[in-house]
Amino acid sequence: MQSGNLPEGVPHPTRSLGYQILRWGERYLVQPDGENAGDPWVFTTEQKRFILWLYAIDPKGRWLYDTACLRRSKGWGKTPVLAALAIVEFIGPCRFSHFDENGYPVGKAVRLPLVQIAATSIDQTANTRDMVRGMLANSPAEIEYVIEIGKERIQFRNGRPGRIEPVTSSSRGLEGARPTFCLGDETHHWVPSNGGVAVFEVLDRNVRKTAGAGSRFVESTNAHNPNEDSVAQRTYEAYLKRPNGRLLYDCVEADSDEIDLRDLGAVELGLRQAYGDSHWVDIAGLLEAIQDPRTTVSQAYRFYLNKIQESSDAWMAKPVYDGLLSNVDPIMPGDQISIGFDGSLYSDSTAIVGCRLRDGKLFLIHLDEQPDPKFSKNAADWQVDTLLVDRKMREAFATYRVMWIFADPSYWQNVVGTWALDFKEKDPEGRDIVWSCPGSIDTSGLATTWQHSQGLGRS
């Protein structure tokens, strides 16, 4: 069930600061919510194992792991663990000081702590920040360490420097800060389109500047969508490349790769495997949620069973797409294809792209692209070579069995109309070629082509 690289068992007490940190956390922190709110905080066994290995050290007191990812199902308890770590890194014994006379490591607090809770927006940091405030409010830590609990920032009442703060892509001073610890919650939502990848890259650079003093980045995530290029996906792929490296990747998921979601017994077993000792989780309620028609297969697998899964509206599975990028089974003359055409005349590119119908493999037939003004004196006067484009399209029809064309006819209405007439007349097998001329053409058109091809019957 453990599909990451979290070692079996626990580290020896002489090789982890985690034992001291766990004792400290359960002494100074409180349960933030629920029926036991205000009671001393208690870690579960699985949470303890993660923390023990996160704070594992070598014989010289240096970290075994430079960074870490906690990938677990929704509701497992990832956010409370991150909140507890934020407080530990703020005021707890989180850095190696020395070994005592019995060989056990002794931790010390960071002198000038800067703990950052990172996300793509302030709202996205709210869950972790609320959990931090809940664990500190009316706790022994708030009193003994003279903590001021603000709405967004946690700091010392006596003016001592140091704080816990949220940061986002719009935060002033994000680039160049010197954090002592960074947390990223729900990094499966950190994608290029919302600035999440850029935030991570800045934080990673900042942490590395003070890594020698023990600074690290720790993230939590659900199973990611492998088509989104999220930070969670990049972390997972980095782990796969170096599974025995210095990235601690703790992931427990349902044991079976193929679970029939209609089989309640199999789903319940998968849920119990994924949630482990999170005793507060309502397994019966999760079963009902998975059976709800509004819950997609992808959501059930990713958020509850902790299995990586594409969204149901994905064009094709990522392993299939990756395989199509290889040189295995190349495009050959006579292959049955569709064509996507996007034409322009000035200051824009013109492209003809082919899509083999039997497997969706894409290939470039022709590209006429405006040169970069930095490297070409004629860039301003550039225009598409329309005769060359026409010749390339005709060569494509002569080489392949073309079944569909999706074309953007803007500025090319006459040419596209001529192609439609000429190629219909010249089709050697008497097939009708389907022409689609929407207002614009993009890869969604090619996706439609591939999907249609699956029911064609002669691919």
Buried (B, 14 or more C-beta within 10 A) or exposed (E): EBBBBBBEEBBEBBBBBBBBBBEBBBEBBBBBEEEEEEEBBEBBEBBBBBBBBBBBBEEEBEBBBBBBBBBBBBBBBBBBBBBBBBBBBBBBBBBBEEBEEEEBBEBEBBEEBBBBBBBBBBEBBBBBBBBBBBBBBEBEBBEEBBBBBEEEEBBBEEEEEBBBBBBBBEBEEBEEBEBBBBBBBBBBBBBEEBBBBBBBEBBBEBBBEBEEEBBBBBBBBBBBBBBBBBBBBBBBEBBEEEEEBEBBBBBBBBEEEEBEBEEEEBBBBBBBBBBBEBEEBEBEEBBEBBEEEEBBBBBBBBBBBBBBBBBEEBBBEBEBBEBBEEEEEEBEEEBBBBBBBBBBEEEEEBBBBBBBBBBBBBBEBBEBEBEEEEEEEEEEEBEBEBEEBBEBBBEBBEBBBBBBBBBBBBBBEEBBEEBBEEBEEEBEEEEEBEBBBEEEBEEEBBBBBBEBBEEEEEB
